[in-house]
Amino acid sequence: MEIINQNKKLATILFVAITILFIPLIAMNFTNDVTWTLFDFVVVGVLLFGSGILLEFILRKTKKLKNRIIFALVLLVSLFLIWAELAVGIFGSPFAGS
């Protein structure tokens, strides 16, 4: 039973990551402002799927609600900052793509 639940969670994480990736894919059909390459989709897919797996790990390993919330917020803020850096270069690092 445990393996089935883990597979469902993994499938849910993958589904959410793919659903989020559909947003820029659809936007590329309606505007020229969104120009993603296959590499962009792969990088963001790895970020989203990896963050989902890390979130599942955090929720599984931490027992206190306060710690779960803190760790989850740190993970989500980190994901947002990495995504923003890769997208527009808010810190000006060489990874910004500019």
N, C-alpha and C positions, 0 to 999 in steps of 0.2 A: 504494500500500500504506500509505503514511503517513497518508493521509486516513481510511482505514478504521480504523486503529488509534486515531486521535484520536477518531473517532466512537464507537468502542467504549468508550473511556475516558470520554467525555462521557456516554454512556448509562449507564455504571456509576455515575458520580457522581450523576446524576439518580435512578437507581434507589435508591441508598443514602439519598439525601435524602428521597425519597418514603416509603421503608420506615420511616425514623425518624419521619416525620410521622404514620404510621399508629398509633403508640403512643398519643399523646394522643387521636386520633380514636376508637380502640377504647375507651380508658379512659373517655371521655365517655359511652359507652353503659352503663357499669357503675357509675359513681359520680357524685355531684354535686360532688365536690371538684375535678374537672377541668372547667373551663368556658372553653374557648377560642372565640374568635370567628374569623370568616374573616380578619380583619386579623392575628390572632395566627399563624394558619397561614401567611399570606403572608410575614410578617416572618421567622419561623423558617425557612421554605423558602428565602428569599433568603439568610439567614445560612448555612444548611447548604450550599446549592448554591454560594454565593460562596466559602465556606471550602474546599469540594472543588476548585473551579477554582484557587484560590490554592495549594492543596497540590500540585496537578498542575503548576502553574507553577514552584513551588519545586523539585519533584523533577526537572523538565526542565532548569532553568537552573543548578542547583548540581551540582557534580561530586563534591566531597568528601563522604564519608559523615558525617563529624562536622558539617559545615555543614548538611547535609540534616536531620539529627536535631535540631539546635538550632533551625533555622527552623521545622520542623514542630511542635516542642514549643511554640515561641512562638505559632504560629498556633492550635494546639489550646487552649492556656491562654487566649488572647485570646477565642476562641469561647466557651469555658466561662464566662469572667467576664462577657462581654456577655450570654450567655443567662441567667446567674444574676441579673444586674442587672435585666434585663427581667422576669424571673419573680418575684423576691422583693425586689429593691432592696437588695442587700448594701452598696452605697455610698451609698444615699439620694439618687441623682440624680433630676432631674425625669422621666427616662425610665422610672423604675421602675413607673409605672402606679398608684401609691398616692395 
